[in-house]
Amino acid sequence: MARKPNTFYMDGAQIKSIDLPQYPDESWDWLTGKPMQDTKRNELYSRVSAVYRVANMTADAVSNMPFAIINSAGKTIDDSDSWQNVVGFLPKPHELLKQWRLSLFMSNAAYGFKEGSRMNYTLRYLLPESITPVVDKWDGLTGFQRKLGESVREYSLDDDLIFWMYRLDHTTELLPSDYTEMGALMSAAGVLFYADYYTEKFLQRGGIKPALLGVTGAPSVEDRDRIENIWTKVVTGAYKYLGKVINAETMTVNTIGEGLENLKDSQLQDAKIEEIAMAAGMPLSLLLANSANYATAKEEKITWLRDKVVPDCQFIQEEINLKLMLPTGYQFEFRPELKSEDQEEEKERAIAYRQYIRSGIKPSIAAQIVGIDLPAEIEYQDLDAMTPPPPQPTNQPPLMVEQAANNNTPTRSVALNTEQIRELALWEDIAARKLKRGDGLEFPFVCKHLSESTAAQIRAGLKRCRTVEELKAVFDLQEEQQDTGIMALVEALNRAAEREMEAK
């Protein structure tokens, strides 16, 4: 076996011979290029499915978070729903945000390069491994070195060509921390990696355990080489057909290690996957996609977005505004409140609450059914006094003309089914988002369930909307007719709830 080459160094008195690998990275003062175990990290990222999924789910969540560009007057001039690249240097913001988040996950650093002229440039992603910060002990960060192959180019901060963001912690003041999210889960990922590696190699050699062959006597070198050659081919599965004759009295086979039977117990692997999820701040059931039910999965995702993804977005937003948007006079703003997962649950509750009220259930009872959390000073019983009772069934047709309270424009009271109510809620939600952004409300909306007369009434009302209250009034179509069976059920529910409250 060849001996590893030694590295020599001079300590001022004499030349000494050492093996560099026998000392850890922390034993050296690195001038540049401190090892970050990039090869190992990238291998674990690409080979361990739990690591790949947790890193990309986090990056995708950030890149898919709604965002907008607003001007100094607070008006939205561009947003992620219909990106127009008004600022000029972000042609693919979703892709860039994902790359930056993955870079932060792996190295706590993310870079971009301003390619083009100062007045007309495009921001593109830079590999963090190719960048070395240039630090002066008095002036701090002064620039960067960009290394591509054997070529090295320096950029000062005055050049304003490199965008950067560093995640710091209690161990750092200026440069990105060595303690990354990837580093926190590398130990657990390594166990999963080598478990798969061992299994793969074991099966590659035909499921044959490694073995030592004991031979009695003192075989010659030629006999020993011949026996080793045959036995190696047997153990590695090189022989397609096995039919070798051996002398059982002069040969003993001793297996080494264990086979696949010991991998049946997956408790260790389960524990390591849990560690990966914990290090990434992600619910385990979300990582494994095995939540108990849809409602639980939705709640866990909302919690993860609020507690993990939104803080990530706030950090990236601050860096973008400070180092990119400040000269433009614009502001980059993430809008997690527009995230569909955040609004979906509340929207469904509102739709269900409205359906219960329209069917005749008392507001206090409907609020408890859908689980509405009320302020401390409001009780469920108070809702009945605050909300006007639903209209009573009449013999009038479902479609009738009334006079609006504030103008002479006819409005309609429409009997709505479930599909129509959901379509109405979707239309109202889109209109509310556009109203908040300051966009016009005369936008196309294809109605699949609402009648054309009802849709025309809503479109006419949207033209006059200026406030949220006016918007809600436009979509407040009262249902007139009720099924007698449903009304009987409603009355029974109300009476039962009243008796229960009286008993308490």
C-alpha positions in Angstrom: 0.0 0.0 0.0 1.5 3.3 -1.0 2.2 5.8 1.7 0.4 9.2 1.6 2.7 12.1 0.6 3.7 14.3 3.5 3.5 18.0 3.8 6.5 19.8 5.1 6.5 23.1 6.9 9.1 25.3 8.6 8.6 26.4 12.1 11.6 28.8 12.1 14.0 26.3 13.5 13.7 23.1 11.5 11.7 21.4 8.8 9.0 19.1 10.2 7.0 16.4 8.4 3.3 16.0 9.2 0.1 14.7 7.7 -2.3 17.7 7.2 -5.4 15.5 7.7 -4.4 14.5 11.2 -5.2 18.0 12.3 -8.8 19.4 12.1 -9.6 22.6 10.2 -9.9 24.5 13.5 -6.2 23.9 14.1 -5.2 26.3 11.3 -5.5 30.0 10.7 -6.8 30.2 7.1 -5.8 33.2 5.0 -8.3 32.3 2.2 -10.4 29.4 1.1 -11.3 27.9 4.4 -12.8 24.4 3.8 -16.5 24.3 4.2 -17.0 20.6 3.4 -18.7 21.7 0.2 -18.2 18.3 -1.5 -19.7 16.4 1.4 -22.6 18.8 1.8 -23.5 18.7 -1.8 -23.3 14.9 -1.8 -25.6 14.6 1.2 -28.0 17.2 -0.4 -28.1 15.2 -3.7 -28.1 11.7 -2.3 -30.3 11.9 0.9 -33.9 12.3 -0.1 -35.0 13.9 3.2 -32.3 16.6 2.9 -33.1 17.3 -0.7 -36.8 17.6 0.1 -36.5 19.8 3.2 -34.0 22.2 1.5 -36.1 22.6 -1.7 -39.5 22.8 0.2 -38.0 25.7 2.2 -36.6 27.4 -0.9 -39.8 26.9 -2.9 -41.9 28.3 0.0 -39.8 31.5 -0.1 -39.8 31.9 -3.9 -43.6 31.3 -4.0 -44.4 33.8 -1.3 -46.4 36.8 -2.8 -44.3 39.9 -3.2 -44.6 43.4 -4.7 -42.7 46.5 -5.6 -44.1 49.7 -4.2 -43.2 53.3 -4.8 -42.6 56.1 -2.4 -46.3 56.9 -2.3 -47.1 53.3 -1.2 -48.7 52.3 -4.4 -48.1 48.9 -5.9 -46.3 49.2 -9.3 -45.5 45.5 -9.8 -46.4 42.2 -8.1 -45.6 38.5 -8.3 -49.1 37.7 -9.6 -48.4 39.5 -12.9 -44.6 40.3 -12.8 -43.6 43.0 -15.3 -40.0 43.6 -14.1 -40.6 47.4 -13.6 -37.3 47.7 -11.8 -35.5 46.3 -14.8 -32.9 44.1 -13.1 -35.1 41.2 -11.8 -36.3 39.3 -14.9 -36.7 36.0 -13.0 -37.3 36.9 -9.3 -38.8 33.5 -8.3 -35.8 31.6 -9.6 -33.4 34.0 -8.0 -35.1 33.9 -4.6 -35.0 30.1 -4.7 -31.3 30.0 -5.4 -30.6 32.5 -2.7 -32.6 30.6 -0.1 -30.8 27.3 -1.0 -27.4 29.2 -0.8 -28.3 30.5 2.7 -29.4 27.0 3.7 -26.0 25.6 2.7 -23.6 28.3 3.5 -25.3 31.3 5.3 -24.3 33.4 2.4 -25.9 34.4 -0.9 -24.6 36.5 -3.8 -25.7 38.2 -7.0 -23.8 39.9 -9.8 -24.9 43.1 -11.5 -24.3 42.2 -15.2 -24.4 45.2 -17.6 -24.1 48.9 -17.1 -24.8 50.8 -14.0 -28.1 52.2 -15.4 -29.1 49.0 -17.2 -28.1 45.7 -15.5 -29.5 42.3 -14.7 -28.9 40.7 -11.4 -27.8 37.0 -11.6 -26.9 34.4 -9.1 -23.3 33.8 -8.0 -21.9 30.6 -6.5 -20.9 31.3 -2.9 -18.0 28.9 -3.2 -16.5 31.2 -5.8 -16.5 34.3 -3.6 -14.1 35.1 -0.8 -14.8 38.2 1.2 -11.9 40.7 1.5 -11.8 42.1 5.1 -9.6 44.8 6.6 -9.1 44.6 10.3 -10.0 48.2 10.7 -12.4 49.0 7.9 -14.2 45.6 7.9 -15.6 44.3 4.7 -14.0 46.1 1.8 -14.8 43.9 -1.2 -14.8 40.4 -2.7 -12.5 38.0 -4.6 -14.2 36.1 -7.4 -12.3 32.9 -8.4 -13.1 31.0 -11.6 -10.7 28.2 -12.3 -7.2 29.8 -12.0 -8.4 33.3 -12.6 -9.1 35.6 -9.7 -10.8 39.0 -9.9 -11.3 41.5 -7.1 -14.3 43.8 -6.6 -14.4 46.6 -4.1 -17.6 47.7 -2.4 -17.3 51.0 -4.4 -17.7 49.1 -7.6 -21.2 48.2 -6.5 -21.3 45.1 -8.7 -21.8 42.3 -6.1 -25.0 42.0 -4.0 -24.5 39.9 -0.9 -26.4 38.9 2.2 -24.9 37.1 5.2 -26.6 35.3 8.1 -24.9 36.1 11.3 -25.2 34.6 14.8 -23.7 35.0 18.2 -20.3 33.8 16.9 -19.9 36.3 14.2 -19.8 40.1 13.7 -19.2 40.6 10.0 -19.0 37.4 8.0 -21.5 34.6 7.6 -21.6 32.1 10.5 -20.0 28.7 10.0 -23.0 27.1 11.7 -25.5 26.6 8.9 -28.9 24.8 8.6 -27.2 22.2 6.5 -24.5 21.7 9.1 -27.1 21.2 11.8 -28.5 18.2 10.0 -25.3 16.7 8.4 -24.8 14.2 11.2 -28.3 12.8 10.8 -28.0 12.9 7.0 -24.7 11.1 7.1 -26.3 8.1 9.0 -29.0 7.9 6.3 -26.4 8.2 3.5 -24.2 5.4 4.8 -27.1 3.2 5.5 -28.1 3.5 1.9 -24.5 3.2 0.8 -24.0 -0.1 2.7 -27.3 -1.5 1.4 -26.4 -0.6 -2.2 -22.9 -2.2 -1.9 -24.3 -5.3 -0.2 -26.8 -5.9 -2.9 -24.2 -5.2 -5.7 -22.2 -8.2 -4.5 -25.3 -10.4 -4.6 -26.3 -10.1 -1.0 -23.2 -12.0 0.2 -21.7 -11.0 3.5 -18.0 -10.2 3.7 -16.1 -13.2 4.9 -12.6 -14.3 6.1 -11.4 -17.7 4.9 -9.4 -19.7 7.3 -7.1 -22.5 5.9 -5.3 -25.0 8.0 -1.6 -25.7 7.5 0.8 -23.3 5.8 -0.2 -22.9 2.1 2.3 -21.6 -0.3 2.1 -18.1 -1.8 0.8 -19.5 -5.1 -1.9 -21.6 -3.3 -2.9 -18.7 -1.1 -3.3 -16.3 -4.1 -5.3 -18.9 -6.0 -7.6 -19.5 -3.1 -8.0 -15.8 -2.4 -8.8 -15.2 -6.1 -11.5 -17.8 -6.2 -13.0 -16.8 -2.9 -13.0 -13.1 -3.8 -15.0 -13.9 -7.0 -17.4 -15.9 -4.9 -18.0 -13.2 -2.3 -18.3 -10.4 -4.8 -20.7 -12.3 -6.9 -18.4 -12.4 -9.9 -19.3 -16.1 -10.6 -22.6 -16.3 -12.4 -23.0 -20.0 -11.4 -21.6 -21.3 -8.1 -20.5 -25.0 -8.1 -17.1 -25.0 -6.4 -15.7 -28.0 -4.5 -13.8 -27.3 -1.3 -12.2 -29.4 1.4 -14.3 -28.7 4.4 -11.7 -30.1 6.9 -9.1 -27.6 5.7 -11.2 -24.5 5.2 -13.3 -22.4 7.6 -15.5 -19.5 6.6 -16.1 -16.7 9.1 -18.5 -14.0 8.1 -18.0 -10.3 9.0 -20.7 -7.8 9.8 -24.4 -8.2 9.5 -26.8 -8.6 6.6 -30.0 -6.8 5.6 -32.0 -8.5 8.3 -30.8 -5.9 10.8 -32.1 -3.1 8.7 -35.7 -4.3 9.2 -35.8 -2.2 12.4 -36.1 1.3 11.0 -36.2 3.1 14.4 -32.7 4.6 13.8 -33.6 5.9 10.4 -36.9 7.3 11.6 -35.0 9.1 14.4 -32.6 10.7 11.9 -35.4 11.9 9.7 -37.0 13.5 12.7 -33.6 15.2 13.4 -33.5 16.6 9.9 -37.0 18.0 10.1 -36.3 19.5 13.5 -33.0 21.1 12.3 -34.9 22.6 9.3 -37.8 23.9 11.5 -40.3 21.8 9.6 -43.1 19.6 11.0 -42.2 15.9 10.5 -45.5 15.1 9.0 -45.1 17.9 6.4 -41.7 16.5 5.4 -43.1 13.0 5.1 -46.4 14.1 3.7 -48.3 11.7 6.1 -50.4 14.0 8.2 -53.4 12.4 9.9 -55.9 14.3 7.7 -56.3 17.2 5.4 -57.2 19.7 8.2 -54.1 18.7 10.2 -51.8 19.0 7.2 -53.2 22.5 6.4 -52.8 23.7 10.0 -49.2 22.4 10.1 -48.3 24.1 6.9 -49.8 27.4 8.0 -47.8 27.1 11.3 -44.6 26.3 9.4 -45.1 29.2 7.0 -45.7 31.6 9.9 -42.9 30.5 12.2 -40.2 29.6 9.7 -40.8 30.8 6.1 -42.1 34.3 6.9 -39.0 35.2 9.1 -36.8 34.0 6.2 -38.7 36.3 3.9 -38.3 39.2 6.2 -34.6 38.8 6.3 -34.3 38.6 2.5 -36.6 41.6 2.2 -34.5 43.8 4.4 -31.3 42.9 2.5 -32.9 43.6 -0.9 -34.2 46.9 0.2 -31.0 48.0 1.9 -28.6 47.0 -0.9 -30.7 47.0 -4.1 -33.8 49.1 -3.8 -32.5 52.1 -1.8 -31.1 53.9 -4.9 -34.3 53.3 -6.9 -36.7 54.9 -4.5 -38.8 51.7 -4.5 -39.4 49.1 -1.9 -39.5 45.3 -2.2 -42.2 43.8 0.0 -43.2 40.2 0.7 -46.9 39.8 1.4 -47.5 36.6 3.3 -51.1 37.8 4.1 -51.9 37.0 0.5 -50.5 33.5 0.6 -53.3 31.1 -0.3 -52.6 28.7 2.5 -53.0 31.6 5.0 -56.3 32.7 3.6 -57.8 29.4 2.7 -58.9 28.3 6.2 -60.3 31.7 7.1 -62.1 31.9 3.7 -63.7 28.5 4.2 -64.8 29.5 7.7 -66.3 32.7 6.4 -68.1 30.8 3.6 -69.4 28.1 6.1 -70.5 30.8 8.6 -72.3 32.7 5.9 -74.1 29.5 4.7 -75.2 28.7 8.3 -76.5 32.2 8.8 -78.4 32.2 5.6 -79.9 28.9 6.4 -81.4 30.4 9.6 -78.9 29.2 12.3 -78.3 31.8 14.9 -75.0 33.7 14.5 -73.8 32.7 18.0 -74.3 29.0 17.2 -72.8 29.3 13.7 -69.7 31.0 15.1 -69.2 28.1 17.5 -69.7 25.5 14.8 -67.0 26.9 12.5 -64.7 27.7 15.5 -64.5 31.5 15.1 -62.4 33.0 17.9 -64.0 36.2 19.2 -62.4 39.1 21.1 -62.4 38.9 24.9 -65.2 41.5 25.2 -67.5 39.7 22.8 -69.5 36.6 23.7 -71.1 34.2 21.3 -74.6 35.2 22.5 -73.9 38.8 21.6 -73.7 38.0 18.0 -77.4 37.5 17.8 -78.0 41.1 18.9 -75.3 42.4 16.6 -76.4 40.6 13.5 -79.8 41.2 11.9 -81.9 38.0 11.6 -82.1 36.4 8.2 -85.1 37.2 6.0 -88.1 34.9 6.6 -89.3 32.7 3.7 -91.9 34.3 1.6 -94.0 33.4 -1.4 -92.1 35.8 -3.6 -90.0 34.5 -6.4 -86.2 33.9 -5.7 -85.3 36.8 -7.9 -86.8 40.1 -7.0 -85.9 43.8 -7.3 -85.3 46.0 -4.3 -84.1 49.6 -3.8 -80.5 50.0 -2.6 -80.1 52.0 0.6 -77.8 54.7 -0.7 -78.9 55.0 -4.3 -81.6 54.2 -6.7 -79.8 51.3 -8.4 -81.8 48.1 -8.3 -80.2 45.2 -6.4 -81.2 41.6 -6.4 -81.8 39.0 -3.7 -80.7 35.7 -5.1 -81.2 32.1 -4.0 -77.7 30.7 -4.1 -76.5 27.1 -4.1 -73.2 25.9 -2.7 -71.3 26.2 -6.0 -72.5 29.8 -6.5 -71.6 30.8 -2.9 -68.0 29.5 -3.5 -67.7 31.3 -6.8 -69.0 34.5 -5.2 -66.5 34.1 -2.4 -63.6 33.6 -4.9 -64.6 36.7 -6.9 -64.9 38.7 -3.7 -61.4 37.5 -2.5 -59.8 38.5 -5.8 -61.5 41.9 -5.8 -60.4 42.6 -2.2 -56.8 41.8 -3.1 -56.9 44.2 -6.0 -58.5 46.9 -3.9 -55.8 46.6 -1.3 -53.1 47.0 -4.0 -54.8 50.0 -5.5 -55.7 48.3 -8.7 -58.9 48.8 -10.7 -61.8 46.5 -9.9 -63.0 46.3 -13.5 -61.3 43.0 -14.3 -62.5 40.0 -16.2 -64.0 37.2 -14.1 -65.7 34.2 -15.8 -68.8 33.0 -14.0 -69.5 29.3 -14.2 -72.3 29.1 -11.7 -73.7 32.6 -11.1 -76.4 33.8 -13.5 -75.5 36.6 -16.0 -77.9 39.0 -14.4 -76.3 38.5 -11.0 -72.8 38.9 -12.5 -73.9 42.1 -14.3 -75.2 43.5 -11.0 -71.8 42.8 -9.2 -69.8 44.2 -12.1 -71.8 47.4 -12.0 -71.4 47.7 -8.2 -67.6 47.1 -8.4 -67.2 50.2 -10.6 -68.4 52.4 -7.7 -66.4 50.6 -4.9 -63.8 52.7 -3.0 -63.7 51.0 0.4 -63.7 47.5 1.8 -67.2 48.1 3.3 -68.6 49.0 -0.2 -66.9 45.9 -1.6 -68.6 43.7 0.9 -72.0 45.3 0.2 -71.7 44.5 -3.5 -71.2 40.8 -2.8 -73.8 40.6 0.0 -76.6 38.8 -1.9 -79.3 37.7 0.5 -80.8 34.3 -0.1 -84.6 34.4 0.0 -86.0 30.9 -0.2 -85.3 28.2 2.2 -86.0 24.5 2.1 -88.6 23.5 4.7 -86.6 20.5 5.8 -83.5 22.6 6.3 -85.5 25.2 8.3 -86.8 22.5 10.6 -83.3 21.2 11.2 -82.1 24.8 11.9 -84.9 25.4 14.4 -84.0 22.1 16.1 -80.4 23.0 16.3 -81.2 26.5 17.7 -83.5 25.0 20.4 -81.0 22.4 21.4 -78.2 25.0 21.7 -80.5 27.2 23.8 -81.4 24.4 26.2 -77.7 23.5 26.6 -76.8 27.2 27.4 -79.6 27.4 29.9 -78.4 24.2 31.6 -74.9 25.6 31.9 
